[in-house]
């Protein structure tokens, strides 16, 4: 009794592209832009960017007169 091993190519039903598709790249690019926008927005609203660029804070002169 001898054993016979038969080899054949098996084609996968779904190809694994490893995340290199155009849609995947677009999603990652959009996520990157959103994260950068959140970081820049947080720095802007906290006033750090104003201090870095040496822009003076806005001063408002308010004069109150009573009748």
C-alpha positions as CSV (number, residue, x, y, z in Angstrom):
1,X,0.0,0.0,0.0
2,X,1.6,3.2,-1.1
3,X,0.4,6.7,-0.6
4,X,0.1,9.1,-3.4
5,X,0.3,12.9,-2.7
6,X,-1.3,15.1,-5.3
7,X,-0.4,18.8,-5.3
8,X,-2.5,21.3,-7.0
9,X,-2.8,25.1,-7.0
10,X,-5.6,26.4,-4.9
11,X,-6.9,29.9,-5.9
12,X,-8.2,31.9,-3.0
13,X,-11.7,33.2,-3.3
14,X,-10.8,36.6,-1.8
15,X,-7.5,38.2,-2.6
16,X,-5.6,39.8,0.3
17,X,-4.3,43.1,-0.9
18,X,-2.8,44.0,2.5
19,X,-4.4,47.4,2.7
20,X,-2.9,48.7,-0.5
21,X,-6.1,49.6,-2.2
22,X,-7.0,53.1,-3.3
23,X,-10.0,53.2,-0.9
24,X,-7.9,52.3,2.0
25,X,-5.3,55.0,1.2
26,X,-8.1,57.6,0.9
27,X,-9.5,56.6,4.3
28,X,-6.1,56.9,5.9
29,X,-5.4,60.2,4.3
30,X,-8.8,61.6,5.5
31,X,-8.1,60.3,9.0
32,X,-4.7,62.0,9.0
33,X,-6.1,65.3,7.9
34,X,-8.8,65.2,10.6
35,X,-6.3,64.4,13.3
36,X,-4.0,67.2,12.2
37,X,-7.0,69.6,12.1
38,X,-8.0,68.6,15.6
39,X,-4.5,69.2,16.9
40,X,-4.1,72.6,15.2
41,X,-7.6,73.6,16.3
42,X,-6.8,72.7,19.9
43,X,-3.5,74.7,19.7
44,X,-5.3,77.7,18.2
45,X,-8.1,77.8,20.8
46,X,-5.7,77.3,23.7
47,X,-3.6,80.3,22.6
48,X,-0.4,78.5,22.0
49,X,-0.2,79.4,18.4
50,X,-0.7,83.1,19.2
51,X,2.2,82.9,21.7
52,X,4.4,81.1,19.2
53,X,3.8,83.6,16.4
54,X,4.0,86.6,18.8
55,X,0.7,88.0,17.8
56,X,-0.5,90.5,20.5
57,X,-3.7,89.7,22.3
58,X,-6.6,91.8,21.3
59,X,-7.4,94.6,23.8
60,X,-10.8,96.2,23.9
61,X,-11.3,99.6,25.5
62,X,-14.7,99.8,27.0
63,X,-15.9,103.1,28.5
64,X,-19.1,102.9,30.6
65,X,-21.0,106.0,31.4
66,X,-24.0,106.1,33.7
67,X,-26.9,108.5,33.1
